[in-house]
């Protein structure tokens, strides 16, 4: 054995110096003379793992462990190879064997934590990293791994604190700045997130993922032109189809709808099945009124990054089969407004011979139940008895041969006699002969483009100059508190304490002469009822309001007031004021 000490030491030295060919040759020469040389087996296995030859590496490490079961480093490295081969349970077992032999083996504990994280066992991984850092507080990689595990577990406050402690120890760590920026983005602290990512990029200007994440963060902050620039920079680093889609989306988010298509086409040239590119192109075609192509492309949405697939267990999805004598469950998808808008297609399904039910949230059940052709609208109930089911926004594609354009048979929702009789006296008394106009200025703050589709209540101040109008707030949610804003000259009546669902809202709308609203579900309720509705839209408005139109193909009673500059409501409000004054 002693005569092999020098050849082995020389091979190991080559290995440490990165001279892999010389190291491999040396290890193999040792093994030719002594096939059971544990260290040569061990580190030749490590070398092969480093070169990506993991099956051969596993065989060598297993031979070494068959000879020396008490070698913690060999167990730990066998765990790394098991991870590379996708055998995570065995990797955990190997790292635990290493720690059983040496509880203070820092690399083994760190690797165990990484392996547990890869299995989605976040709490267990966090425990390992915290144990390690209690023993070795200067183990920097483990601190970074702890931060990334907190982030993977969506514990972003703890991730942020971990990354900031890492930065206290090493202010020039790219990984810590990068992790800090990503955590801040998830906490919606966008200005701070952008600053962190800029600090990361100052350290590594050509880091692709950091450049992409900067673009994403800027986009979430509504800084779309800067997001576009960040994505374009990323494309100089890697010609990636997903980033072409991101550039197109950033362009469209600036309201430049006619300029976004080439980026989706480029992504599809690179990857013809790219779901995000197809989906964004679908919305662009729908915006243009190219419904046949748009609805067909829209069917890829379940493969795109924005949607979670839907399913009704035990019931086949309807793909256009004959419906005569069949029962069909339509499942409402996306937001309340989408469900209200596309409930209109139930009438067509009934005409095709189907018995149709629709599953929707409780607060729109009563309204959806009023659509002609609906047997039953419900929120919860058995679904196994249906012949088919379909997502509500797939119906236009399936019936395109019958309805090639937008279906606009209005009204398609109605109120019961009991609802119609509720409360008109109070509204009439408050209006005292004046025109009755309802207003909504904000939607749900969780909506992706809410900072641009919603407006501050104070933006409606110019409307206070219009004579002989009684204003009624239809605003629900946190934005209702803006009614206390003394700076807004408009002082509407607020009867929304009585509004518990959308049928209540519809009953109040029924008593009004006009509804003026930003792009929220209230616009769809008013449109579905056939009530005159004026919709304030941002420059990057949703596809359904189409391009270059002041009317709606979906709601003939609607009139659209669109921004010309993103974020500036002055023009749309001024136009609405003039229209209102003109009678």
RODO-2510 file (C-alpha; in nm, 4 decimals, decimal comma):
residues 583
     n   res          X          Y          Z
     1     x     0,0000     0,0000     0,0000
     2     x     0,2835     0,2378     0,0846
     3     x     0,4296     0,2080    -0,2652
     4     x     0,0997     0,3471    -0,4026
     5     x     0,0918     0,6436    -0,1682
     6     x     0,2997     0,8642    -0,3942
     7     x     0,1127     0,7839    -0,7239
     8     x    -0,2212     0,8364    -0,5498
     9     x    -0,1068     1,1660    -0,3913
    10     x     0,0137     1,2858    -0,7325
    11     x    -0,3218     1,1987    -0,8941
    12     x    -0,5102     1,3704    -0,6155
    13     x    -0,2921     1,6800    -0,6552
    14     x    -0,3684     1,6893    -1,0292
    15     x    -0,7386     1,6598    -0,9428
    16     x    -0,7251     1,9524    -0,7020
    17     x    -0,5452     2,1584    -0,9682
    18     x    -0,8195     2,0854    -1,2217
    19     x    -0,5928     1,8709    -1,4367
    20     x    -0,8591     1,6083    -1,4927
    21     x    -0,6922     1,3950    -1,7599
    22     x    -0,3752     1,3543    -1,5562
    23     x    -0,5786     1,2841    -1,2398
    24     x    -0,7882     1,0189    -1,4111
    25     x    -0,4831     0,8490    -1,5540
    26     x    -0,3180     0,8474    -1,2099
    27     x    -0,6251     0,7060    -1,0318
    28     x    -0,6610     0,4303    -1,2916
    29     x    -0,2948     0,3355    -1,2635
    30     x    -0,3371     0,2989    -0,8863
    31     x    -0,6489     0,0857    -0,9367
    32     x    -0,4719    -0,1376    -1,1883
    33     x    -0,2278    -0,2304    -0,9159
    34     x    -0,4792    -0,2311    -0,6321
    35     x    -0,8498    -0,2555    -0,7417
    36     x    -0,9684    -0,2128    -0,3838
    37     x    -0,7869     0,1166    -0,3234
    38     x    -1,0734     0,3031    -0,1486
    39     x    -0,9490     0,6573    -0,2018
    40     x    -0,8719     0,6017    -0,5717
    41     x    -1,2193     0,4507    -0,6231
    42     x    -1,3754     0,7363    -0,4299
    43     x    -1,2080     1,0242    -0,6087
    44     x    -1,2152     0,8715    -0,9539
    45     x    -1,5914     0,8480    -0,8924
    46     x    -1,5935     1,2152    -0,7918
    47     x    -1,3994     1,3048    -1,1083
    48     x    -1,6428     1,1181    -1,3311
    49     x    -1,9348     1,2902    -1,1534
    50     x    -1,7734     1,6255    -1,2211
    51     x    -1,7546     1,5269    -1,5868
    52     x    -2,1202     1,4235    -1,5961
    53     x    -2,0593     1,0470    -1,6149
    54     x    -2,2778     0,9727    -1,3159
    55     x    -2,3655     0,6079    -1,3793
    56     x    -1,9995     0,5147    -1,3857
    57     x    -1,9351     0,7423    -1,0880
    58     x    -2,2053     0,5626    -0,8882
    59     x    -2,0472     0,2231    -0,9579
    60     x    -1,7055     0,3397    -0,8381
    61     x    -1,8419     0,5039    -0,5234
    62     x    -2,0491     0,1960    -0,4427
    63     x    -1,7353    -0,0180    -0,4753
    64     x    -1,5544     0,2172    -0,2372
    65     x    -1,8399     0,2058     0,0150
    66     x    -1,8506    -0,1721    -0,0098
    67     x    -1,4982    -0,1725     0,1218
    68     x    -1,5227     0,1195     0,3695
    69     x    -1,8710     0,1852     0,5061
    70     x    -1,7293     0,4306     0,7580
    71     x    -1,6187     0,6968     0,5037
    72     x    -1,8447     1,0029     0,5529
    73     x    -1,6992     1,1982     0,2582
    74     x    -1,7651     0,9051     0,0260
    75     x    -2,1238     0,8783     0,1489
    76     x    -2,1751     1,2506     0,0934
    77     x    -2,0348     1,2366    -0,2596
    78     x    -2,2478     0,9308    -0,3349
    79     x    -2,5425     1,1460    -0,2324
    80     x    -2,4412     1,4117    -0,4867
    81     x    -2,4260     1,1465    -0,7581
    82     x    -2,7655     1,0092    -0,6561
    83     x    -2,9077     1,3608    -0,6881
    84     x    -2,7555     1,3957    -1,0343
    85     x    -2,9198     1,0664    -1,1318
    86     x    -3,2563     1,1861    -1,0003
    87     x    -3,2689     0,9426    -0,7096
    88     x    -3,3416     1,1986    -0,4371
    89     x    -3,4536     0,9532    -0,1644
    90     x    -3,1241     0,7642    -0,1963
    91     x    -2,9368     1,0968    -0,1929
    92     x    -3,1029     1,1841     0,1387
    93     x    -3,0092     0,8422     0,2764
    94     x    -2,6446     0,8906     0,1733
    95     x    -2,6130     1,2348     0,3297
    96     x    -2,7761     1,1081     0,6489
    97     x    -2,5265     0,8187     0,6611
    98     x    -2,2432     1,0704     0,6290
    99     x    -2,3861     1,2790     0,9147
   100     x    -2,4368     0,9733     1,1317
   101     x    -2,0648     0,9103     1,0993
   102     x    -1,9686     1,2776     1,1418
   103     x    -2,2459     1,5050     1,2835
   104     x    -2,0252     1,8097     1,2256
   105     x    -1,9751     1,7379     0,8538
   106     x    -2,0811     2,0757     0,7176
   107     x    -2,0837     1,9914     0,3455
   108     x    -2,2939     1,6801     0,4050
   109     x    -2,5527     1,8774     0,6037
   110     x    -2,5609     2,1511     0,3410
   111     x    -2,6062     1,8930     0,0648
   112     x    -2,8785     1,7213     0,2665
   113     x    -3,0644     2,0512     0,2927
   114     x    -3,0353     2,1093    -0,0830
   115     x    -3,1657     1,7590    -0,1559
   116     x    -3,4617     1,7988     0,0808
   117     x    -3,5451     2,1306    -0,0877
   118     x    -3,5440     1,9618    -0,4277
   119     x    -3,7998     1,7159    -0,2919
   120     x    -4,0204     2,0045    -0,1785
   121     x    -3,9536     1,9241     0,1875
   122     x    -3,8941     2,2876     0,2720
   123     x    -3,9383     2,2760     0,6496
   124     x    -3,6963     1,9843     0,6788
   125     x    -3,4436     2,1592     0,4536
   126     x    -3,4693     2,4812     0,6532
   127     x    -3,4042     2,2876     0,9735
   128     x    -3,0828     2,1433     0,8260
   129     x    -2,9532     2,4822     0,7093
   130     x    -3,0356     2,6449     1,0422
   131     x    -2,8606     2,3640     1,2314
   132     x    -2,5551     2,4034     1,0120
   133     x    -2,5427     2,7812     1,0513
   134     x    -2,5708     2,7478     1,4286
   135     x    -2,2564     2,5313     1,4127
   136     x    -2,0813     2,7224     1,1309
   137     x    -2,2223     3,0761     1,0994
   138     x    -1,9659     3,1632     0,8301
   139     x    -2,0803     2,8854     0,5924
   140     x    -2,1942     3,1359     0,3321
   141     x    -2,3368     2,8965     0,0729
   142     x    -2,5621     2,7462     0,3376
   143     x    -2,6951     3,0920     0,4235
   144     x    -2,7756     3,1492     0,0583
   145     x    -2,9408     2,8072     0,0429
   146     x    -3,1489     2,8948     0,3483
   147     x    -3,2655     3,2112     0,1758
   148     x    -3,3601     3,0305    -0,1438
   149     x    -3,5457     2,7641     0,0555
   150     x    -3,7478     3,0261     0,2427
   151     x    -3,8308     3,1768    -0,0978
   152     x    -3,9289     2,8375    -0,2417
   153     x    -4,1585     2,7929     0,0592
   154     x    -4,3073     3,1403    -0,0141
   155     x    -4,1794     3,2654     0,3227
   156     x    -4,0533     3,5819     0,1604
   157     x    -4,0075     3,7927     0,4729
   158     x    -3,7737     3,5290     0,6161
   159     x    -3,5976     3,4923     0,2811
   160     x    -3,5395     3,8670     0,2722
   161     x    -3,3998     3,8704     0,6270
   162     x    -3,1678     3,5810     0,5396
   163     x    -3,0339     3,7464     0,2275
   164     x    -2,9805     4,0725     0,4132
   165     x    -2,7817     3,8920     0,6822
   166     x    -2,5750     3,7395     0,4009
   167     x    -2,5143     4,0880     0,2592
   168     x    -2,4094     4,2112     0,6007
   169     x    -2,1417     3,9436     0,5932
   170     x    -2,0512     3,9907     0,2277
   171     x    -2,1824     4,3111     0,0618
   172     x    -2,0392     4,2007    -0,2735
   173     x    -2,2321     3,8767    -0,3044
   174     x    -2,4166     3,8699    -0,6361
   175     x    -2,6339     3,5790    -0,5185
   176     x    -2,7456     3,7653    -0,2058
   177     x    -2,8370     4,0815    -0,3970
   178     x    -3,0199     3,8674    -0,6546
   179     x    -3,2119     3,6775    -0,3870
   180     x    -3,2908     3,9989    -0,2011
   181     x    -3,4322     4,1545    -0,5172
   182     x    -3,6473     3,8520    -0,5960
   183     x    -3,7821     3,8397    -0,2395
   184     x    -3,8648     4,2114    -0,2450
   185     x    -4,0513     4,1622    -0,5736
   186     x    -4,2655     3,8896    -0,4208
   187     x    -4,3377     4,1242    -0,1287
   188     x    -4,4464     4,3862    -0,3866
   189     x    -4,1755     4,6264    -0,2712
   190     x    -4,0935     4,7033    -0,6307
   191     x    -3,8701     5,0097    -0,5977
   192     x    -3,6459     4,8274    -0,3508
   193     x    -3,6497     4,5140    -0,5659
   194     x    -3,5366     4,7071    -0,8739
   195     x    -3,2542     4,8672    -0,6729
   196     x    -3,1387     4,5251    -0,5449
   197     x    -3,1378     4,3739    -0,8916
   198     x    -2,9422     4,6708    -1,0249
   199     x    -2,6834     4,6089    -0,7519
   200     x    -2,6663     4,2435    -0,8537
   201     x    -2,6180     4,3388    -1,2176
   202     x    -2,3451     4,5866    -1,1264
   203     x    -2,1556     4,2812    -1,0029
   204     x    -2,2496     4,0569    -1,2985
   205     x    -2,3759     4,2716    -1,5891
   206     x    -2,4172     3,9716    -1,8186
   207     x    -2,6201     3,7522    -1,5864
   208     x    -2,9167     3,6444    -1,7979
   209     x    -3,1610     3,5513    -1,5206
   210     x    -3,0948     3,8716    -1,3277
   211     x    -3,1582     4,0790    -1,6394
   212     x    -3,4831     3,8888    -1,7039
   213     x    -3,5961     3,9230    -1,3423
   214     x    -3,5253     4,2957    -1,3583
   215     x    -3,7550     4,3156    -1,6603
   216     x    -4,0250     4,1185    -1,4811
   217     x    -3,9993     4,3363    -1,1706
   218     x    -4,0157     4,6576    -1,3729
   219     x    -4,3198     4,5207    -1,5563
   220     x    -4,4988     4,4384    -1,2322
   221     x    -4,4212     4,7936    -1,1206
   222     x    -4,5818     4,9292    -1,4378
   223     x    -4,2510     5,0560    -1,5780
   224     x    -4,3071     4,8858    -1,9111
   225     x    -4,0605     5,0794    -2,1288
   226     x    -3,7797     5,0008    -1,8823
   227     x    -3,8966     4,6392    -1,8681
   228     x    -3,8767     4,6210    -2,2461
   229     x    -3,5185     4,7549    -2,2357
   230     x    -3,4187     4,4968    -1,9737
   231     x    -3,5657     4,2124    -2,1797
   232     x    -3,3931     4,3385    -2,4936
   233     x    -3,0631     4,3400    -2,3063
   234     x    -3,1341     3,9818    -2,1940
   235     x    -3,1817     3,8830    -2,5589
   236     x    -2,8293     4,0016    -2,6358
   237     x    -2,7108     3,7462    -2,3802
   238     x    -2,9318     3,4564    -2,4932
   239     x    -3,1688     3,4298    -2,7879
   240     x    -3,4556     3,2795    -2,5906
   241     x    -3,8130     3,2438    -2,7228
   242     x    -3,9659     3,3192    -2,3825
   243     x    -3,7843     3,6528    -2,3696
   244     x    -3,9093     3,7437    -2,7165
   245     x    -4,2574     3,6892    -2,5712
   246     x    -4,1656     3,9111    -2,2763
   247     x    -4,0522     4,1893    -2,5107
   248     x    -4,3804     4,1637    -2,7012
   249     x    -4,5830     4,1704    -2,3808
   250     x    -4,3905     4,4749    -2,2550
   251     x    -4,4571     4,6516    -2,5857
   252     x    -4,8284     4,5650    -2,5674
   253     x    -4,8436     4,6788    -2,2057
   254     x    -4,7444     5,0233    -2,3267
   255     x    -5,0537     5,0223    -2,5478
   256     x    -4,8484     4,9660    -2,8640
   257     x    -5,0643     4,6758    -2,9739
   258     x    -4,9660     4,6812    -3,3400
   259     x    -4,5978     4,6503    -3,2558
   260     x    -4,6049     4,3351    -3,0418
   261     x    -4,6851     4,0641    -3,2964
   262     x    -4,3330     4,0239    -3,4482
   263     x    -4,1959     3,9151    -3,1121
   264     x    -4,4528     3,6365    -3,0762
   265     x    -4,3868     3,5287    -3,4338
   266     x    -4,0129     3,5179    -3,3648
   267     x    -4,0715     3,3015    -3,0565
   268     x    -4,2869     3,0665    -3,2632
   269     x    -4,0203     3,0483    -3,5337
   270     x    -3,7845     2,9248    -3,2630
   271     x    -4,0405     2,6991    -3,0947
   272     x    -4,3654     2,6397    -3,2893
   273     x    -4,5368     2,5010    -2,9778
   274     x    -4,4481     2,7911    -2,7467
   275     x    -4,7694     2,8260    -2,5454
   276     x    -4,7126     3,1788    -2,4113
   277     x    -4,6417     3,3098    -2,7612
   278     x    -4,9524     3,1369    -2,8983
   279     x    -5,1675     3,2658    -2,6141
   280     x    -5,0514     3,6269    -2,6498
   281     x    -5,1014     3,6031    -3,0237
   282     x    -5,4524     3,4686    -2,9596
   283     x    -5,5408     3,7754    -2,7513
   284     x    -5,3968     4,0005    -3,0211
   285     x    -5,6118     3,8315    -3,2867
   286     x    -5,9214     3,8623    -3,0668
   287     x    -5,8446     4,2312    -3,0135
   288     x    -5,8422     4,2721    -3,3920
   289     x    -6,1716     4,0898    -3,4302
   290     x    -6,0134     3,7854    -3,5966
   291     x    -6,2312     3,5588    -3,3870
   292     x    -6,1953     3,2279    -3,5690
   293     x    -5,8152     3,2301    -3,5480
   294     x    -5,8154     3,3940    -3,2062
   295     x    -6,0500     3,1473    -3,0360
   296     x    -5,8641     2,8501    -3,1845
   297     x    -5,5299     2,9802    -3,0553
   298     x    -5,6912     3,0670    -2,7211
   299     x    -5,7293     2,6964    -2,6501
   300     x    -5,3566     2,6755    -2,5714
   301     x    -5,4071     2,8933    -2,2611
   302     x    -5,3948     2,5925    -2,0290
   303     x    -5,0371     2,5273    -2,1388
   304     x    -4,9289     2,8877    -2,0912
   305     x    -4,7607     3,0172    -1,7772
   306     x    -5,0611     3,2279    -1,6729
   307     x    -5,3197     2,9558    -1,6190
   308     x    -5,3765     2,6531    -1,4005
   309     x    -5,5472     2,3704    -1,5928
   310     x    -5,9088     2,2927    -1,5050
   311     x    -6,0716     1,9523    -1,4797
   312     x    -6,3970     1,7879    -1,3771
   313     x    -6,3007     1,4391    -1,2555
   314     x    -6,4836     1,1548    -1,4230
   315     x    -6,6447     1,3722    -1,6925
   316     x    -6,5015     1,4066    -2,0450
   317     x    -6,4307     1,7563    -2,1744
   318     x    -6,6555     1,8628    -2,4608
   319     x    -6,4579     1,8939    -2,7842
   320     x    -6,7441     1,9788    -3,0176
   321     x    -6,9354     1,6488    -3,0175
   322     x    -7,3119     1,6585    -3,0971
   323     x    -7,5065     1,7849    -2,7964
   324     x    -7,8585     1,6765    -2,8807
   325     x    -7,9982     1,5098    -2,5684
   326     x    -7,6732     1,5559    -2,3741
   327     x    -7,6100     1,7207    -2,0381
   328     x    -7,3281     1,9752    -2,0300
   329     x    -7,1616     2,1501    -1,7373
   330     x    -7,0092     2,4883    -1,8226
   331     x    -6,7442     2,5846    -1,5684
   332     x    -6,6883     2,9565    -1,5247
   333     x    -6,3243     3,0574    -1,5596
   334     x    -6,1050     3,3575    -1,4882
   335     x    -6,2698     3,6619    -1,3248
   336     x    -6,6304     3,7466    -1,2474
   337     x    -6,6467     3,9724    -1,5514
   338     x    -6,5285     3,6935    -1,7811
   339     x    -6,7888     3,4552    -1,6425
   340     x    -7,0666     3,7102    -1,6861
   341     x    -6,9504     3,7956    -2,0391
   342     x    -6,9334     3,4381    -2,1638
   343     x    -7,2452     3,3081    -1,9925
   344     x    -7,4258     3,4447    -2,3007
   345     x    -7,3096     3,1414    -2,5019
   346     x    -7,5248     2,9061    -2,2958
   347     x    -7,8149     3,0049    -2,5205
   348     x    -7,6316     2,8640    -2,8222
   349     x    -7,5556     2,5403    -2,6388
   350     x    -7,9234     2,4991    -2,5535
   351     x    -8,0124     2,5541    -2,9190
   352     x    -7,7707     2,2713    -3,0032
   353     x    -7,9874     2,0396    -2,7913
   354     x    -7,7957     2,0373    -2,4636
   355     x    -7,9274     2,0623    -2,1111
   356     x    -7,6855     2,3151    -1,9633
   357     x    -7,5806     2,3914    -1,6074
   358     x    -7,3093     2,6415    -1,5106
   359     x    -7,0772     2,6377    -1,2114
   360     x    -6,9811     2,9862    -1,0947
   361     x    -6,8990     3,1684    -0,7680
   362     x    -7,1870     3,2174    -0,5260
   363     x    -7,2032     3,5942    -0,5736
   364     x    -7,3032     3,5666    -0,9412
   365     x    -7,5247     3,2554    -0,9236
   366     x    -7,8535     3,4495    -0,9290
   367     x    -7,7518     3,6592    -1,2277
   368     x    -7,6222     3,3628    -1,4276
   369     x    -7,9389     3,1695    -1,3464
   370     x    -8,1322     3,4353    -1,5395
   371     x    -7,9572     3,3582    -1,8695
   372     x    -8,1896     3,1911    -2,1173
   373     x    -8,0852     2,8310    -2,1673
   374     x    -7,9491     2,7739    -1,8164
   375     x    -8,1164     2,4913    -1,6304
   376     x    -7,9243     2,5566    -1,3119
   377     x    -7,6399     2,7783    -1,1922
   378     x    -7,4637     2,6662    -0,8763
   379     x    -7,1403     2,6905    -0,6813
   380     x    -7,1136     2,3449    -0,5279
   381     x    -7,2802     2,0206    -0,6159
   382     x    -7,2322     1,6809    -0,7799
   383     x    -7,0727     1,6834    -1,1240
   384     x    -7,0461     1,3156    -1,2132
   385     x    -7,3852     1,2931    -1,3857
   386     x    -7,2888     1,5088    -1,6864
   387     x    -7,2099     1,3795    -2,0337
   388     x    -6,9549     1,6562    -2,0869
   389     x    -6,8038     1,9625    -1,9278
   390     x    -6,6361     2,2689    -2,0805
   391     x    -6,4577     2,5842    -1,9616
   392     x    -6,6788     2,8847    -2,0328
   393     x    -6,4234     3,0591    -2,2544
   394     x    -6,3783     2,7520    -2,4763
   395     x    -6,7400     2,7668    -2,5904
   396     x    -6,6879     3,0424    -2,8542
   397     x    -6,4293     2,8243    -3,0285
   398     x    -6,6540     2,5173    -3,0219
   399     x    -6,9525     2,7067    -3,1660
   400     x    -6,7586     2,9239    -3,4136
   401     x    -6,9348     2,7499    -3,7032
   402     x    -7,2648     2,8826    -3,5637
   403     x    -7,1440     3,2158    -3,4207
   404     x    -6,8441     3,3281    -3,6274
   405     x    -6,8292     3,6737    -3,4698
   406     x    -6,9042     3,8195    -3,1263
   407     x    -7,2382     3,7114    -2,9843
   408     x    -7,4191     4,0337    -2,8901
   409     x    -7,7823     3,9412    -2,8266
   410     x    -7,8487     4,1901    -2,5455
   411     x    -7,9844     4,1815    -2,2789
   412     x    -7,9081     3,8233    -2,1869
   413     x    -7,9378     3,8670    -1,8098
   414     x    -8,2405     3,9919    -1,6212
   415     x    -8,3771     4,0546    -1,2753
   416     x    -8,6608     3,8768    -1,1045
   417     x    -8,9783     4,0695    -1,0340
   418     x    -8,8868     4,0598    -0,6658
   419     x    -8,5518     4,2217    -0,7371
   420     x    -8,7032     4,4887    -0,9594
   421     x    -8,9364     4,5873    -0,6812
   422     x    -8,6569     4,6380    -0,4270
   423     x    -8,5715     4,9921    -0,3292
   424     x    -8,6519     5,2148    -0,6304
   425     x    -8,8271     5,4696    -0,4117
   426     x    -8,5122     5,5672    -0,2227
   427     x    -8,3046     5,6152    -0,5376
   428     x    -8,5818     5,8143    -0,6989
   429     x    -8,6247     6,0328    -0,3913
   430     x    -8,2525     6,1051    -0,3718
   431     x    -8,2346     6,1886    -0,7428
   432     x    -8,5338     6,4227    -0,7251
   433     x    -8,5861     6,4292    -1,0999
   434     x    -8,2185     6,4423    -1,1929
   435     x    -8,0383     6,1968    -1,4186
   436     x    -7,9246     5,8970    -1,2123
   437     x    -7,5656     5,7889    -1,2825
   438     x    -7,3700     5,5142    -1,1068
   439     x    -6,9912     5,5254    -1,0820
   440     x    -6,7107     5,2757    -1,0182
   441     x    -6,3494     5,3908    -1,0202
   442     x    -6,1492     5,0888    -0,9071
   443     x    -6,1338     4,7132    -0,9440
   444     x    -5,9669     4,4413    -0,7430
   445     x    -5,6118     4,5378    -0,6422
   446     x    -5,4971     4,1795    -0,7069
   447     x    -5,5625     4,2144    -1,0811
   448     x    -5,2330     4,2270    -1,2725
   449     x    -5,2939     4,5597    -1,4486
   450     x    -5,4963     4,7177    -1,1692
   451     x    -5,2632     5,0137    -1,1206
   452     x    -5,3575     5,1240    -1,4723
   453     x    -5,7159     4,9979    -1,5148
   454     x    -5,8274     5,1592    -1,1855
   455     x    -5,8267     5,5336    -1,1291
   456     x    -5,8200     5,7426    -0,8112
   457     x    -6,1631     5,8678    -0,7127
   458     x    -6,0319     6,2236    -0,7337
   459     x    -5,9859     6,1817    -1,1108
   460     x    -6,3644     6,2049    -1,1412
   461     x    -6,3760     6,5560    -0,9888
   462     x    -6,4496     6,7310    -1,3224
   463     x    -6,7813     6,5439    -1,3445
   464     x    -6,9107     6,7431    -1,0488
   465     x    -6,9618     7,0390    -1,2865
   466     x    -7,2339     6,8572    -1,4798
   467     x    -7,5762     6,9902    -1,3850
   468     x    -7,8850     6,7887    -1,3003
   469     x    -7,7068     6,4627    -1,2251
   470     x    -7,7492     6,2555    -0,9106
   471     x    -7,4397     6,0430    -0,8603
   472     x    -7,4518     5,7001    -0,6968
   473     x    -7,1446     5,5049    -0,5944
   474     x    -7,1368     5,1382    -0,6937
   475     x    -6,7842     5,1010    -0,5573
   476     x    -6,7087     4,8091    -0,3290
   477     x    -6,3818     4,7008    -0,1681
   478     x    -6,1015     4,9055    -0,0182
   479     x    -6,1339     5,1808    -0,2805
   480     x    -6,4700     5,2712    -0,1294
   481     x    -6,2767     5,4507     0,1475
   482     x    -6,1765     5,7115    -0,1123
   483     x    -6,5268     5,8552    -0,0806
   484     x    -6,3910     6,0275     0,2305
   485     x    -6,1426     6,2162     0,0108
   486     x    -6,2317     6,5814     0,0594
   487     x    -6,0257     6,6739    -0,2488
   488     x    -6,2775     6,5144    -0,4859
   489     x    -6,5506     6,7557    -0,5833
   490     x    -6,7855     6,4712    -0,6728
   491     x    -7,0080     6,3708    -0,3803
   492     x    -7,2065     6,0608    -0,4757
   493     x    -7,4698     5,8880    -0,2682
   494     x    -7,3370     5,5623    -0,1289
   495     x    -7,5952     5,2850    -0,0999
   496     x    -7,3455     5,0005    -0,1291
   497     x    -7,3967     4,8761     0,2263
   498     x    -7,6985     4,6944     0,0839
   499     x    -7,5010     4,5244    -0,1960
   500     x    -7,4068     4,1691    -0,0959
   501     x    -7,3794     4,0055    -0,4384
   502     x    -7,3948     4,0969    -0,8047
   503     x    -7,7713     4,0551    -0,8188
   504     x    -7,7952     4,3325    -0,5571
   505     x    -7,5654     4,5448    -0,7724
   506     x    -7,7755     4,4678    -1,0794
   507     x    -8,0916     4,5713    -0,8936
   508     x    -7,9351     4,9090    -0,8128
   509     x    -7,8086     4,9471    -1,1711
   510     x    -8,1613     4,8781    -1,2950
   511     x    -8,2776     5,1943    -1,1166
   512     x    -8,0132     5,4135    -1,2825
   513     x    -8,0042     5,5843    -1,6192
   514     x    -7,6351     5,5260    -1,6817
   515     x    -7,3334     5,3486    -1,5338
   516     x    -6,9821     5,4942    -1,5667
   517     x    -6,7090     5,2517    -1,4656
   518     x    -6,3530     5,1443    -1,5142
   519     x    -6,2962     4,7970    -1,6590
   520     x    -6,4477     4,5843    -1,3834
   521     x    -6,7209     4,3251    -1,3529
   522     x    -6,9744     4,6069    -1,3065
   523     x    -6,9217     4,6985    -1,6726
   524     x    -7,0208     4,3436    -1,7690
   525     x    -7,3234     4,3410    -1,5387
   526     x    -7,4529     4,6675    -1,6852
   527     x    -7,3795     4,5525    -2,0404
   528     x    -7,5465     4,2140    -1,9873
   529     x    -7,8583     4,3925    -1,8591
   530     x    -7,8594     4,6209    -2,1641
   531     x    -7,8107     4,9265    -1,9429
   532     x    -7,6203     5,2229    -2,0932
   533     x    -7,2629     5,1893    -1,9660
   534     x    -6,9607     5,4090    -2,0262
   535     x    -6,6309     5,2330    -1,9690
   536     x    -6,3089     5,4164    -1,8843
   537     x    -6,0143     5,2239    -2,0280
   538     x    -5,6357     5,2540    -1,9900
   539     x    -5,4131     5,2844    -2,2948
   540     x    -5,3123     4,9192    -2,2435
   541     x    -5,6736     4,8062    -2,2198
   542     x    -5,7857     4,4460    -2,2235
   543     x    -5,8313     4,2625    -2,5542
   544     x    -6,2094     4,2456    -2,5277
   545     x    -6,2506     4,6182    -2,5831
   546     x    -6,0872     4,5761    -2,9242
   547     x    -5,8691     4,8142    -3,1217
   548     x    -5,9697     5,1543    -3,2552
   549     x    -6,3279     5,1404    -3,1286
   550     x    -6,5410     5,3657    -2,9117
   551     x    -6,8208     5,1085    -2,8971
   552     x    -6,8276     4,7433    -2,7955
   553     x    -6,8954     4,4418    -3,0138
   554     x    -6,9984     4,2597    -2,6958
   555     x    -7,2255     4,5188    -2,5382
   556     x    -7,4162     4,7439    -2,7820
   557     x    -7,5216     4,9662    -2,4904
   558     x    -7,1576     5,0430    -2,4073
   559     x    -6,9478     5,3448    -2,4975
   560     x    -6,5704     5,3392    -2,4503
   561     x    -6,3485     5,6227    -2,3279
   562     x    -5,9844     5,5231    -2,3796
   563     x    -5,6655     5,6867    -2,2608
   564     x    -5,4226     5,8138    -2,5214
   565     x    -5,1405     5,8244    -2,2665
   566     x    -5,0973     5,5418    -2,0198
   567     x    -5,1837     5,6547    -1,6681
   568     x    -5,3507     5,9821    -1,7715
   569     x    -5,7264     5,9834    -1,7073
   570     x    -5,7700     6,3524    -1,7934
   571     x    -5,8743     6,2929    -2,1529
   572     x    -6,1265     6,0109    -2,0980
   573     x    -6,2938     6,1941    -1,8076
   574     x    -6,3111     6,5178    -2,0085
   575     x    -6,4720     6,3367    -2,3027
   576     x    -6,7223     6,1663    -2,0741
   577     x    -6,8041     6,5008    -1,9123
   578     x    -6,8667     6,6626    -2,2521
   579     x    -7,0833     6,3691    -2,3619
   580     x    -7,2822     6,3859    -2,0394
   581     x    -7,3368     6,7602    -2,0752
   582     x    -7,4451     6,7115    -2,4355
   583     x    -7,7204     6,4850    -2,3085
***
